[in-house]
Amino acid sequence: MNELYKYVWDKETGGVVLLPEQEKMSMEARPVYYRELDLLGFDKFFDYPRDETYPIMWAENNNYYYKGEKIAKTQGGSLFTQPELIVLNKSDQVQRKLELVDVPAMLSKNAGLLENLTQETIKKVFNYYKKYKRKVDVFYVAFSGGKDSIVAADIVAKALPSDSFFILFGDTQMEFSDTYTLVNYMEREYERKGVRFYRAKSTLSPDESWRCFGPPSTAIRWCCSVHKTSPQINLIRKIIKKDSFTGMAFTGVRAEESLKRSMYDDLSEGKKHQGQYSCHTILDWNSIEVYLYIYANSLPLNNAYKKGSSRAGCLVCPNSTGKHEYIKRMVYKDEVDKFLEIIRETSGKKYDANEMRQFIDNGYWRTRKSGRELKVGKDKFEIQDDNGSLLIKAYLPELNWMEWAKTLGAINKISSDQYKVSFKSNEFAVMVNQLPKTTLFKLPMKDNTKDFIKFKSLFRSVIIKSIYCRRCGICEAECKLHCIDMSGSVKISELCVHCFKCHDIRDHCMLYSSVKNKNVEGKSMSGLDRYFTFGTREEWVDTFLNYEGGKDFWLSDGDGIIQNKKKDAFVHFLRDAEMVEYKRNIDGDKYTRNIPTEFTEKIIRVKNDANILWGLILANIVYTPTFRWVIERLDLNRAYTPDEIKDMLAVDMENDTKGLGRRNVADALKIMFVKTPLGTSQVLGMVDADVRITASGNEMIKLKSFARTSWPNPNDIVILYSLYKFAEACDGMYQFSLETLLDDSIEREGISPTRIFGLDRETMVPILNGLSANYPAFISATFTLNLDQITLRSEHKSQDVLELL
């Protein structure tokens, strides 16, 4: 894989010069035109031409460079707040005169290296085309209208015959107006060259989808599936007249853009859509090389960049923050405000105008995890398990469930209220009772086999789809055989092979996933305020274990360090960690009646190994409200400030009108993050905090942020213990795949160790292989022919694993 070239500022041209030395870069440098300077207030300090033929200077993040000199920087900025412009070496003299970058001279200096890079990339694209020509049904360029896709498309056009591929613009219908101007121009140019140009867009308009799904968030990015991925797949089928196809998309993805993308290979097979390939055409190019190529080849540049946008994309995006938001709104105010108004209209927050403006400006709308914060997040069904029978109450008088039920098997109507559904080699009964305002479903208990358990889960999915489906196109795209037609009302073909792929969508339906209310299935986030403001500290646990959990620990207040309400908070923690069990009928007080459990007796063996000890403790406490909240609400590798945590807690503690409860929870978590290995050794995450002792001897802890991260040193026994805990919580599901473990969209009581400890497939495979080799009496795991299976020995329990310590 080629490394991208290093660059230096060139005072002579005002541009940049690539160097032969190859070195990974970390800054996304970009040219800056006069309109951005005007917008940020540069005109108060500098005199520059209002000419957008060429840029005037360059920017790296928020730093601005003119002829190699850093002359200014910006700070802050949001949708409604202008970034602060900080001019360096400012004087009271006459405005400093600036001139345009001498682009022709800059290109002349870079011609050799740029030509080498171009030819290498063209050769790479052609070689992939040649290698996969017989394996792939269709080659196309995934075009966005941004600078990277402009370059990728041009490279592919130079590398391949014009009739061997086409350009596919994923029109989200939420793009900048300048993007559409650029796309219209490119469409004419490519069609003139004999290259087909297509546009894929959802049948739902953004106005419809935002009001129906609710605004997208960082956790619920339904917009990508609804407005981009699914329309493209469904359109390609029509273009090539083939339902099941293998495609290769040439993309403009670049490694420099993000840590995740830096790990990509030039060619990758889609994880979500197996058999679909992506060739990342300019993966190893930096932004400077992209702009040089555009200038050198006289390609059009999206005017959004010239107006100050650092990227071309959607008008309002949950992943967009900071100065970019301000510039975007100032340049495309009417279009942006249309989406901000939908955020206001769909929000369930009871805010006045100023509070709502602050809510939007601070980006809190981006953090929602479900429909609880939306006006459209209403309960539409209830589910109960009645001694193995499944009961579903749908709050709709009529429900066309039979069409979606065809995805499970053939349906036989026995009477007006009784049906038989063929599923695998069985037939299961479905009782239907139609009431004036509701529809009641019952799946009577049959033998509690794996097939019946699976059927109950899939039938639940059928009802969800029947209630929520708005023909967004995702299920249609997921069906490789195209047995689902959403062009009119939903139609399931008789050719359906019952692969259940359409049920594997997040929460079975993307709309339901976005708007579901926490009470739909009886789930509750009550009991979060368990540890008052005190939380738990590592030294408390150490002292408890040194006393082996005996009475003397409680009678001595843990050697005097755990007194009064701290002791009450610690009791709650020990019970949550399954370290004590309350015995009402023995002598003693409310503390000494807490007897150490078998779990405590066994972990005493590893009390000096904090990594193992706290890994085991975490495997237990995640099944209690506070830490389940942490696992389910805090995304991996994102730093949360205390204020953000409190705002998120407010959503789940709706009755905490004064905010005292969420303050307690946030303070307790702060202590546990900062004063235990959960945060200090990254067993759970990484903490950034200041701890100091005041003159009076009190400890002051200031939490700056906490980020859930992958456990850097996962212990095999801890993982095995948490696997058994997972299986037991899932009603004895002792056999499953690694794919199932990694799929956090599946609703279940068990919490996968991959989710608890932030572990990916590459980390888990060697751990599971090692466990199988070392502890075959507990576990076997196989990974062959792209199939994987994990089997736990059901004669053992999680407590038995502790014998291995």
C-alpha positions in Angstrom: 0.0 0.0 0.0 1.5 3.4 -1.0 2.1 6.0 1.6 0.8 9.5 0.9 3.4 12.2 0.2 4.4 14.7 2.8 3.9 18.3 1.9 5.4 21.7 3.0 4.1 25.2 2.6 5.6 27.1 -0.3 6.1 30.8 0.3 6.8 31.6 -3.3 3.5 30.4 -4.7 1.4 30.6 -1.6 0.6 26.9 -2.2 2.1 23.6 -1.2 4.9 21.4 -2.4 4.8 17.6 -2.2 8.1 16.0 -1.0 9.5 12.7 -2.3 9.7 11.5 1.3 6.6 9.5 2.1 5.1 10.0 5.5 1.6 9.6 7.0 -0.1 12.9 7.5 -2.8 13.7 10.1 -4.0 17.1 9.0 -6.8 17.6 6.4 -5.4 20.7 4.6 -7.7 22.6 2.3 -7.7 25.7 0.2 -9.5 28.8 1.5 -11.4 31.2 -0.8 -12.5 34.7 -0.1 -16.1 34.0 0.8 -15.1 31.9 3.8 -12.8 34.8 4.9 -15.6 37.3 4.6 -17.9 35.0 6.6 -15.5 34.7 9.4 -14.5 38.4 9.6 -11.0 38.3 8.0 -12.0 41.4 6.0 -11.6 43.5 9.2 -7.9 42.7 9.3 -6.8 41.8 5.8 -7.2 43.2 2.3 -7.7 40.5 -0.3 -9.2 40.1 -3.8 -12.8 39.0 -4.1 -11.9 36.5 -6.8 -12.6 32.8 -6.5 -10.5 31.7 -9.5 -7.9 30.5 -7.0 -7.7 30.3 -3.2 -6.0 32.9 -1.0 -4.6 30.7 1.7 -4.8 27.2 3.3 -6.4 25.8 6.5 -5.6 22.8 8.7 -8.6 22.3 11.0 -9.1 25.7 12.6 -5.7 27.1 11.7 -5.2 29.4 8.7 -1.9 29.7 6.8 -0.8 32.3 4.3 2.4 31.5 2.4 3.5 29.1 5.2 2.7 31.6 8.0 0.0 30.8 10.5 -1.9 34.1 10.6 -5.1 33.2 12.3 -7.2 30.6 14.0 -10.9 30.1 14.9 -12.4 28.8 18.1 -15.8 27.4 18.8 -18.8 27.9 16.6 -22.2 26.2 16.3 -25.4 26.5 14.3 -26.3 29.8 15.8 -23.0 31.0 17.2 -20.2 32.5 15.0 -16.8 31.1 15.6 -14.3 33.5 17.3 -11.6 34.7 14.9 -8.2 35.0 16.6 -5.7 37.0 14.4 -2.1 36.4 15.3 0.5 39.2 15.2 -2.3 41.7 14.9 -1.3 45.4 14.7 -3.0 48.7 14.4 -1.4 49.4 11.0 -3.2 49.4 7.6 -4.8 46.1 6.7 -2.3 43.5 5.5 -2.6 42.9 1.8 -3.1 39.3 0.7 -2.9 37.8 -2.9 -4.2 34.7 -4.6 -2.3 31.5 -4.5 -0.3 31.1 -7.8 -1.9 27.8 -8.7 -0.2 27.3 -12.1 3.2 27.7 -10.5 2.3 25.4 -7.7 1.1 22.7 -10.1 4.4 23.1 -12.0 6.4 22.4 -8.9 4.3 19.3 -8.1 3.8 17.9 -11.6 6.3 15.0 -11.3 5.1 13.5 -8.1 1.4 14.1 -8.9 1.8 12.4 -12.2 3.5 9.4 -10.6 0.7 9.1 -8.0 -2.0 9.4 -10.7 -0.5 6.7 -12.9 0.0 4.3 -10.0 -3.7 4.8 -9.0 -4.9 4.3 -12.6 -2.9 1.1 -12.8 -4.3 -0.1 -9.5 -7.9 0.5 -10.6 -7.4 -1.2 -13.9 -5.7 -4.2 -12.2 -8.7 -4.7 -9.8 -11.1 -4.4 -12.8 -9.1 -7.0 -14.7 -8.9 -9.3 -11.7 -12.6 -9.2 -10.8 -14.1 -8.8 -14.2 -15.4 -12.3 -14.3 -16.5 -12.3 -10.6 -18.5 -9.0 -10.6 -21.7 -8.3 -12.4 -21.5 -4.5 -12.3 -18.8 -1.8 -11.7 -19.8 1.7 -10.7 -18.5 4.8 -9.1 -20.2 5.8 -5.8 -20.5 9.5 -6.5 -21.4 12.1 -3.8 -20.5 15.4 -5.5 -17.7 16.0 -3.0 -14.0 16.5 -3.9 -13.0 12.9 -3.3 -15.6 11.3 -5.5 -14.9 13.9 -8.2 -11.3 12.6 -8.3 -12.2 8.9 -7.9 -14.7 9.2 -10.9 -12.0 10.9 -13.1 -9.4 8.2 -12.2 -11.8 5.4 -13.0 -12.8 7.1 -16.3 -9.2 7.2 -17.3 -8.6 3.6 -16.2 -11.6 1.7 -17.7 -13.6 1.6 -20.9 -16.5 4.0 -20.8 -19.1 1.3 -21.3 -17.7 -1.0 -18.5 -19.0 1.1 -15.5 -21.4 3.8 -14.6 -21.6 6.7 -12.2 -24.2 6.4 -9.4 -25.1 9.5 -7.5 -26.6 8.7 -4.1 -29.1 11.5 -3.9 -30.2 11.9 -0.2 -32.4 14.8 -1.3 -30.6 16.6 1.6 -27.5 17.8 -0.3 -26.3 21.4 -0.6 -27.8 23.3 -3.6 -24.2 23.7 -4.9 -23.8 19.9 -4.9 -26.8 19.6 -7.2 -25.3 22.2 -9.5 -22.1 20.3 -9.6 -23.9 16.9 -10.2 -25.9 18.4 -13.0 -22.7 19.5 -14.7 -20.9 16.2 -14.1 -23.9 14.2 -15.5 -23.7 16.2 -18.8 -20.0 15.7 -19.0 -19.9 12.0 -18.4 -22.8 11.3 -20.7 -21.0 13.3 -23.4 -18.0 10.9 -22.8 -20.3 7.8 -23.2 -20.4 7.0 -19.4 -23.9 6.3 -18.0 -24.9 8.5 -15.1 -27.7 7.5 -12.6 -29.3 9.0 -9.6 -30.6 6.9 -6.7 -33.0 8.3 -4.2 -35.6 7.1 -1.8 -39.3 7.2 -2.5 -39.7 9.0 0.8 -38.8 12.7 0.8 -36.7 14.0 3.7 -39.6 16.0 4.9 -41.7 12.7 5.1 -38.9 10.6 6.6 -37.8 13.1 9.2 -41.3 13.5 10.5 -42.0 9.8 10.4 -38.7 8.4 11.8 -37.8 11.5 13.8 -34.5 13.4 13.2 -31.6 11.0 12.9 -29.1 10.8 15.7 -25.5 9.5 16.2 -27.0 6.3 17.6 -29.9 6.0 15.1 -28.6 6.9 11.7 -31.6 5.6 9.8 -30.9 8.2 7.1 -28.0 6.4 5.5 -30.0 3.2 5.0 -33.2 4.9 3.9 -31.8 7.7 1.7 -28.5 6.2 0.5 -27.7 2.5 0.7 -31.1 1.0 0.0 -32.1 3.2 -3.0 -28.7 2.5 -4.6 -29.1 -1.3 -4.3 -32.7 -1.3 -5.5 -31.8 1.0 -8.5 -28.8 -1.2 -9.5 -31.1 -4.2 -9.7 -33.3 -2.4 -12.2 -30.3 -1.1 -14.2 -28.7 -4.5 -14.7 -32.0 -6.4 -14.6 -30.7 -8.9 -12.1 -32.1 -9.4 -8.6 -29.1 -11.0 -7.0 -25.8 -9.4 -8.1 -22.2 -8.9 -7.1 -21.1 -5.3 -7.5 -17.9 -3.4 -7.1 -18.2 0.2 -6.1 -15.2 2.6 -6.7 -15.3 5.0 -3.8 -13.5 8.2 -2.8 -13.0 7.0 0.7 -9.6 8.1 2.1 -7.7 6.8 5.1 -6.7 10.3 6.3 -10.4 11.1 7.0 -10.8 9.0 10.1 -9.2 6.4 12.4 -11.7 3.8 11.2 -11.0 4.5 7.5 -7.2 4.4 8.2 -7.6 0.7 8.8 -9.3 0.0 5.4 -7.6 -2.0 2.7 -7.7 -0.8 -0.9 -10.2 -3.5 -1.7 -12.8 -4.7 0.9 -15.8 -7.0 0.9 -18.9 -5.4 2.4 -19.6 -6.7 5.9 -23.3 -5.8 5.7 -23.9 -6.9 2.1 -21.7 -10.0 1.5 -20.4 -10.4 -2.0 -20.4 -6.7 -2.6 -16.9 -5.2 -3.1 -15.6 -1.7 -2.5 -12.4 -0.5 -4.3 -11.2 2.6 -2.4 -9.7 4.3 -5.4 -7.7 7.1 -3.6 -7.5 5.5 -0.1 -3.9 6.6 0.4 -4.2 10.1 -1.0 -4.2 13.1 1.3 -6.4 16.1 0.9 -3.6 18.2 -0.7 -3.1 15.6 -3.4 -6.9 15.6 -4.1 -7.0 19.4 -4.6 -3.8 19.4 -6.7 -5.4 16.7 -8.9 -8.6 18.8 -9.3 -6.6 21.9 -10.2 -4.2 20.0 -12.6 -7.0 18.3 -14.5 -9.3 21.4 -14.6 -12.1 19.5 -12.8 -15.0 21.4 -11.3 -14.8 22.0 -7.5 -18.1 22.0 -5.6 -18.8 25.6 -4.7 -19.6 24.5 -1.1 -15.8 24.3 -0.5 -15.3 27.8 -1.9 -17.9 29.1 0.5 -16.2 27.6 3.6 -17.6 24.1 4.0 -14.9 21.6 4.8 -16.9 18.8 3.3 -19.9 18.3 1.0 -22.7 16.3 2.6 -26.2 16.6 4.0 -27.5 20.0 5.1 -28.1 18.8 8.6 -26.2 15.7 9.9 -26.0 14.3 13.4 -22.3 13.7 13.0 -21.5 17.3 12.0 -20.4 19.8 14.7 -18.6 23.0 15.3 -17.6 25.8 12.9 -18.8 23.7 9.9 -22.3 23.9 11.3 -22.2 27.7 11.5 -20.8 28.1 7.9 -23.3 25.7 6.5 -26.3 27.5 8.1 -25.0 30.9 7.0 -24.5 29.8 3.4 -27.6 27.6 3.1 -29.8 29.2 5.7 -33.3 28.5 4.3 -32.5 24.9 3.5 -30.9 24.2 6.9 -33.6 26.0 8.8 -36.2 23.8 7.2 -34.7 20.7 8.9 -34.2 22.6 12.2 -37.9 23.4 12.2 -38.6 19.7 11.9 -36.4 19.0 14.9 -38.5 21.5 16.9 -41.8 20.1 15.7 -41.0 16.5 16.4 -39.3 17.0 19.7 -41.1 15.8 22.8 -39.3 18.4 24.9 -41.5 21.0 26.5 -39.2 23.9 25.9 -39.9 27.5 25.2 -38.4 29.1 22.1 -35.1 30.0 23.7 -34.7 26.7 25.4 -35.4 24.9 22.2 -32.8 27.0 20.3 -30.2 26.1 23.0 -31.2 22.4 22.7 -30.5 22.5 19.0 -27.5 24.7 19.2 -25.8 22.4 21.8 -26.5 19.4 19.6 -28.5 17.5 22.2 -31.0 16.4 19.5 -28.2 14.3 18.1 -27.9 12.1 21.3 -31.3 10.4 21.4 -31.3 6.6 21.7 -35.0 5.9 20.9 -38.3 7.6 20.4 -38.8 8.6 24.0 -37.7 12.1 23.1 -40.1 12.4 20.1 -43.7 13.3 19.8 -44.1 10.4 17.4 -42.6 7.9 19.9 -45.9 6.3 20.9 -46.5 2.8 22.1 -48.3 0.7 19.4 -48.1 -2.8 20.9 -47.4 -4.8 24.1 -45.8 -8.1 24.4 -46.1 -10.7 27.2 -44.8 -14.2 27.8 -47.5 -16.3 29.4 -45.7 -19.5 30.6 -44.1 -19.9 27.2 -47.1 -18.7 25.1 -46.5 -15.4 23.3 -49.2 -12.7 23.7 -49.1 -9.6 21.5 -51.6 -6.7 21.8 -51.5 -4.3 18.9 -53.2 -1.0 19.3 -54.7 -1.1 15.8 -58.2 -2.3 14.8 -56.9 -3.8 11.5 -53.5 -5.2 10.8 -52.4 -6.8 7.6 -49.9 -9.2 9.3 -50.4 -12.1 6.9 -48.3 -10.6 4.1 -45.2 -10.2 6.3 -45.9 -13.7 7.8 -45.2 -15.2 4.4 -41.5 -14.6 5.1 -41.8 -17.3 7.8 -43.6 -19.9 5.8 -46.9 -20.9 4.3 -50.1 -19.8 6.1 -53.2 -22.0 6.5 -56.4 -20.4 7.7 -58.2 -22.9 10.0 -61.1 -20.6 11.1 -61.9 -16.9 11.4 -59.6 -16.6 14.4 -57.1 -19.4 14.0 -54.2 -19.9 11.6 -51.4 -22.4 11.1 -48.0 -21.1 10.0 -45.5 -23.5 8.5 -42.0 -22.9 9.9 -39.1 -25.1 9.0 -40.4 -28.7 9.6 -43.2 -27.6 12.1 -46.6 -26.0 12.1 -47.3 -23.4 14.8 -50.8 -22.1 15.7 -51.6 -18.4 15.7 -54.8 -17.2 17.4 -56.1 -13.8 16.3 -58.8 -11.8 18.1 -60.0 -8.7 16.4 -61.4 -6.1 18.7 -62.8 -2.6 17.9 -59.5 -0.8 18.7 -57.0 -3.5 19.1 -55.8 -6.8 17.6 -54.8 -9.6 20.0 -52.4 -12.4 18.9 -51.5 -15.5 20.8 -49.0 -18.2 20.0 -49.9 -21.1 22.2 -47.1 -22.8 24.0 -45.8 -25.8 22.1 -42.7 -27.9 23.0 -40.1 -25.3 24.1 -37.8 -26.2 21.2 -35.3 -23.9 19.5 -37.7 -23.8 16.5 -40.6 -22.5 18.6 -38.4 -20.0 20.4 -37.1 -18.7 17.0 -40.6 -18.7 15.6 -41.9 -16.5 18.5 -39.0 -14.1 17.9 -39.7 -13.9 14.2 -43.5 -13.6 14.6 -42.9 -10.7 16.9 -40.9 -9.2 14.1 -43.8 -9.8 11.7 -46.1 -7.8 13.9 -43.6 -5.0 14.3 -43.2 -4.8 10.5 -46.9 -4.9 10.0 -47.4 -2.0 12.4 -44.6 0.3 11.4 -43.7 -0.4 7.8 -43.7 2.7 5.6 -42.1 1.1 2.6 -38.8 2.8 3.2 -37.0 0.2 1.0 -34.5 -1.3 3.5 -36.2 -4.7 3.6 -36.5 -4.8 -0.2 -32.7 -4.1 -0.5 -31.8 -6.7 2.1 -33.6 -9.5 0.2 -31.0 -10.8 -2.2 -33.6 -12.7 -4.2 -35.8 -9.6 -4.4 -38.9 -11.4 -3.0 -40.1 -8.2 -1.4 -41.8 -5.5 -3.6 -42.4 -2.1 -2.0 -43.4 -0.3 -5.2 -47.0 -0.2 -4.0 -48.3 -1.9 -1.0 -45.9 -4.5 0.5 -45.9 -7.7 -1.5 -44.0 -10.9 -0.5 -43.3 -13.2 -3.4 -44.4 -16.9 -3.3 -40.7 -17.6 -4.2 -39.6 -16.4 -0.8 -37.0 -18.9 0.5 -37.5 -17.9 4.2 -33.9 -16.8 4.8 -35.2 -14.3 7.4 -32.7 -11.6 6.2 -35.5 -9.0 6.2 -35.9 -9.7 9.9 -32.3 -9.1 10.7 -32.6 -5.3 10.4 -32.0 -3.4 13.6 -34.9 -4.0 15.9 -36.6 -5.8 12.9 -37.7 -2.4 11.4 -35.7 0.8 11.1 -38.7 2.9 11.7 -39.6 1.0 14.9 -36.0 1.2 16.0 -36.0 5.0 15.7 -39.4 5.8 17.3 -39.8 2.9 19.9 -40.8 4.0 23.3 -39.1 2.5 26.4 -42.4 1.2 27.7 -43.3 -0.9 24.6 -42.0 -4.1 26.1 -42.0 -3.3 29.8 -38.4 -2.2 29.9 -37.7 0.5 32.5 -34.7 2.5 33.5 -35.8 2.8 37.2 -33.4 2.2 40.0 -30.5 4.3 38.4 -30.0 6.2 41.7 -28.5 3.3 43.6 -25.3 4.7 45.0 -26.3 8.2 46.1 -23.4 10.6 45.4 -20.8 8.3 46.8 -20.4 5.5 44.2 -17.8 2.9 45.2 -14.0 3.1 45.4 -11.3 0.5 44.8 -10.0 0.8 48.4 -13.5 0.0 49.7 -13.6 -3.3 47.7 -10.0 -4.1 48.7 -10.8 -3.6 52.4 -14.0 -5.7 52.1 -12.0 -8.5 50.5 -9.3 -8.3 53.1 -11.9 -8.8 55.8 -13.3 -11.6 53.5 -16.7 -9.8 53.8 -17.1 -10.7 57.5 -18.9 -8.9 60.3 -15.8 -7.1 61.4 -15.7 -5.2 58.2 -19.2 -3.7 58.8 -18.6 -3.2 62.5 -15.4 -1.3 61.9 -17.0 0.8 59.1 -14.4 -0.7 56.8 -11.5 0.5 59.0 -13.3 3.8 59.3 -13.3 4.7 55.6 -16.9 3.7 54.8 -19.3 5.5 57.2 -22.9 6.5 57.4 -24.6 6.8 53.9 -21.4 5.7 52.2 -22.0 2.3 53.8 -25.5 2.2 52.4 -24.2 3.0 48.9 -21.6 0.3 49.2 -24.1 -2.3 50.3 -26.1 -1.6 47.1 -23.0 -1.9 45.0 -22.0 -5.2 46.7 -25.5 -6.6 46.1 -25.4 -5.5 42.5 -22.0 -7.1 42.1 -23.4 -10.4 43.6 -20.8 -10.1 46.3 -23.2 -10.2 49.2 -26.6 -11.8 49.9 -29.0 -10.3 52.5 -30.1 -12.9 55.1 -33.2 -11.6 56.9 -33.4 -14.4 59.4 -30.0 -14.2 61.0 -28.8 -12.1 63.9 -27.4 -8.8 63.2 -28.2 -5.4 61.7 -29.0 -4.2 58.2 -25.3 -4.4 57.4 -24.0 -7.5 59.1 -26.9 -9.5 57.6 -25.2 -9.1 54.2 -23.3 -12.4 53.9 -20.5 -12.9 51.4 -21.6 -15.0 48.4 -19.8 -17.9 46.8 -18.7 -15.4 44.1 -16.9 -13.3 46.8 -15.3 -16.4 48.3 -13.8 -17.3 44.9 -12.7 -13.9 43.8 -10.7 -13.4 47.0 -8.1 -15.6 45.2 -7.5 -12.8 42.6 -7.9 -9.8 44.9 -4.4 -8.7 44.0 -5.1 -8.8 40.3 -7.2 -5.7 39.7 -7.7 -6.5 36.0 -9.3 -9.9 36.6 -11.1 -8.8 39.8 -12.8 -5.8 38.2 -13.5 -7.6 35.0 -15.5 -10.2 37.0 -17.3 -7.5 39.0 -18.2 -5.6 35.8 -19.6 -8.8 34.3 -22.1 -8.9 37.2 -23.0 -5.2 37.7 -23.9 -4.7 34.0 -27.1 -6.6 34.8 -28.2 -3.9 37.2 -29.8 -0.5 36.2 -26.9 1.9 36.6 -24.3 0.0 34.6 -26.7 -1.4 32.1 -27.5 2.3 31.4 -23.8 3.0 30.9 -23.4 0.0 28.5 -26.5 0.7 26.5 -26.4 4.5 26.4 -22.7 5.5 26.1 -21.2 4.7 22.7 -17.8 3.3 22.4 -14.8 5.6 21.8 -16.8 8.8 22.4 -15.9 11.1 25.2 -18.8 12.3 27.3 -18.6 15.3 29.6 -20.5 15.3 33.0 -23.1 17.7 31.5 -23.7 15.4 28.6 -24.2 12.5 30.9 -26.7 14.4 33.0 -28.6 15.5 29.9 -28.8 11.9 28.8 -29.9 10.8 32.2 -32.7 13.3 32.2 -34.3 11.4 29.3 -34.4 8.2 31.3 -35.3 9.8 34.7 -38.4 11.6 33.5 -39.9 11.9 37.1 -36.7 13.5 38.4 -38.2 17.0 37.9 -35.7 18.7 40.2 -32.7 17.0 38.8 -31.4 15.7 42.1 -31.5 12.0 41.0 -29.5 12.5 37.9 -27.0 14.6 39.8 -26.6 11.7 42.2 -26.1 9.2 39.4 -23.6 11.4 37.6 -21.6 12.0 40.8 -21.6 8.3 41.7 -20.5 7.3 38.2 -17.8 10.0 38.4 -16.4 8.4 41.6 -16.5 4.9 40.1 -14.9 6.0 36.9 -12.1 7.9 38.6 -11.5 5.8 41.7 -11.7 2.2 40.4 -10.0 0.3 37.6 -13.2 0.6 35.6 -11.8 3.9 34.5 -8.2 4.0 35.6 -7.3 0.7 34.0 -9.8 0.8 31.1 -11.7 -2.2 32.2 -14.8 -0.3 31.2 -13.4 2.9 29.7 -10.9 5.8 29.9 -11.3 8.7 32.3 -9.9 12.2 32.1 -10.1 13.9 35.5 -8.2 16.1 37.9 -7.9 14.9 41.5 -6.5 17.1 44.2 -6.4 17.5 48.0 -7.6 20.8 49.4 -5.9 22.6 52.3 -8.6 21.2 54.6 -7.7 17.6 53.6 -10.7 17.0 51.4 -10.4 15.2 48.1 -11.7 17.2 45.1 -12.5 15.2 41.9 -13.2 17.1 38.7 -14.3 14.8 35.8 -13.5 16.2 32.4 -14.8 13.3 30.4 -15.3 9.6 30.3 -15.2 7.4 27.2 -16.1 3.7 26.9 -13.2 1.9 25.3 -12.1 -1.6 24.4 -10.6 -3.5 27.3 -6.9 -3.4 26.4 -6.0 -6.6 28.4 -9.1 -8.9 28.3 -8.7 -11.9 30.6 -9.8 -15.3 29.1 -11.5 -16.5 32.4 -13.4 -13.2 32.7 -14.7 -13.6 29.1 -15.7 -17.2 29.7 -17.5 -16.2 32.9 -19.4 -13.4 31.1 -20.3 -15.8 28.3 -22.0 -18.1 30.8 -23.7 -15.1 32.4 -24.9 -14.1 28.9 -26.2 -17.6 28.2 -28.0 -17.9 31.5 -29.7 -14.5 31.1 -30.9 -15.6 27.6 -32.8 -18.5 29.2 -30.1 -21.1 28.7 -29.0 -20.3 25.2 -25.7 -22.2 25.4 -25.1 -22.3 21.6 -24.7 -19.3 19.4 -22.4 -17.7 16.8 -19.9 -14.9 17.2 -21.9 -12.9 14.8 -24.9 -13.2 17.2 -22.6 -12.0 20.1 -21.5 -9.0 18.1 -25.0 -8.0 17.0 -26.1 -5.5 19.6 -29.3 -4.7 17.7 -30.8 -8.0 19.0 -33.1 -7.5 21.9 -32.3 -9.9 24.7 -31.7 -9.9 28.5 -28.2 -11.3 28.2 -25.4 -8.7 27.6 -22.7 -10.0 25.3 -19.1 -9.8 26.6 -18.2 -8.1 23.3 -20.6 -5.3 24.3 -19.5 -5.1 27.9 -15.8 -4.9 27.1 -15.9 -3.3 23.7 -14.3 -6.3 21.9 -14.4 -6.9 18.1 -14.3 -10.0 16.1 -10.5 -9.9 15.6 -10.0 -9.8 19.4 -12.6 -12.4 20.2 -11.5 -15.2 17.8 -8.1 -15.9 19.4 -9.7 -15.6 22.9 -12.3 -18.2 22.0 -9.8 -20.5 20.3 -7.6 -20.3 23.4 -10.5 -21.1 25.7 -11.5 -24.0 23.5 -8.0 -25.4 23.7 -7.4 -24.8 27.4 -10.9 -25.5 28.8 -12.7 -28.0 26.5 -14.9 -29.1 29.4 -16.5 -25.6 29.4 -16.5 -24.4 25.8 -15.8 -25.3 22.2 -15.6 -22.8 19.3 -15.0 -23.5 15.6 -14.3 -21.0 12.8 -14.2 -22.7 9.5 -15.6 -22.0 6.0 -16.9 -18.6 7.1 -19.1 -20.4 9.6 -18.6 -20.0 13.3 -20.2 -21.8 16.3 -19.7 -21.3 20.0 -21.0 -24.0 22.4 -20.9 -23.8 26.1 -21.3 -27.0 28.1 -24.7 -26.7 29.7 -23.8 -29.0 32.6 -21.7 -26.0 33.9 -22.8 -22.7 35.4 -21.1 -19.3 35.5 -20.1 -20.0 39.1 -18.2 -23.1 38.0 -16.0 -21.0 35.8 -14.7 -19.3 39.0 -13.1 -22.6 40.0 -10.6 -22.0 37.1 -9.2 -18.9 38.9 
